Amino acid sequence: MPLTVEAVIDDQGNVRLLENVRLPAGRRALVTIFDESPALRVAETALLSEPALAEDWNRPEEDAAWSHLQPGRSS
């Protein structure tokens, strides 16, 4: 089954995969080169956990606990 893995290519032409890949043996690969620079990567787990964590973060008690770090706001 084909596997797609994001990679970056440096100015010397070296390809660096952005995640570890374990293969049982050598494999062929195709490389697609995009016109834009690599985007800032956000961990997929952070994106997936955000809705669950937001339930705890978005409570008045949390706002009060951290209000001293927010200029112009007090508890």
C-alpha positions in Angstrom: 0.0 0.0 0.0 1.5 3.4 -0.9 2.5 5.7 1.9 2.8 9.5 1.7 5.3 11.2 4.0 6.0 15.0 4.1 9.7 15.9 3.5 11.8 19.0 2.9 14.7 19.4 0.4 17.6 21.6 1.3 19.5 23.8 -1.1 22.0 20.9 -1.7 19.2 18.6 -2.9 19.2 16.4 0.2 15.7 15.0 1.0 14.8 14.9 4.7 11.6 13.1 5.8 9.7 14.9 8.5 8.7 11.7 10.3 10.4 8.4 10.9 9.5 5.6 8.4 10.3 1.9 9.0 10.3 -0.3 5.9 11.0 -4.0 5.8 13.4 -3.5 2.8 14.5 -0.9 0.3 11.7 0.7 -1.6 11.2 3.0 -4.6 9.8 6.5 -4.0 8.4 9.4 -6.0 9.2 13.0 -5.0 6.8 15.8 -5.8 8.4 19.3 -5.5 6.0 22.2 -4.6 6.7 25.8 -5.5 6.2 27.1 -1.9 8.5 26.9 1.1 7.7 24.4 3.8 5.0 25.6 6.2 5.3 25.7 9.9 4.3 22.2 11.2 1.8 21.8 13.9 1.7 18.5 15.6 -1.3 16.5 14.5 -1.9 15.3 18.1 -2.1 19.0 19.2 -4.8 19.7 16.6 -6.8 16.6 17.5 -6.7 17.2 21.2 -7.6 20.9 21.1 -11.5 20.4 21.2 -11.2 18.1 24.2 -8.8 20.4 26.1 -10.9 23.5 25.2 -13.7 22.1 27.5 -11.3 22.7 30.4 -9.6 25.8 29.1 -12.7 27.7 28.2 -14.1 28.0 31.7 -14.5 31.1 33.9 -12.3 29.4 36.6 -9.4 29.1 34.1 -9.9 32.7 33.0 -9.7 33.9 36.6 -6.6 31.8 37.3 -4.7 33.2 34.4 -6.1 36.8 34.5 -2.9 38.2 36.1 -1.1 37.4 32.8 -3.6 39.2 30.7 -3.0 43.0 30.6 -6.1 45.1 31.2 -8.0 42.2 32.8 -8.4 41.3 36.4 -10.3 38.6 38.3 
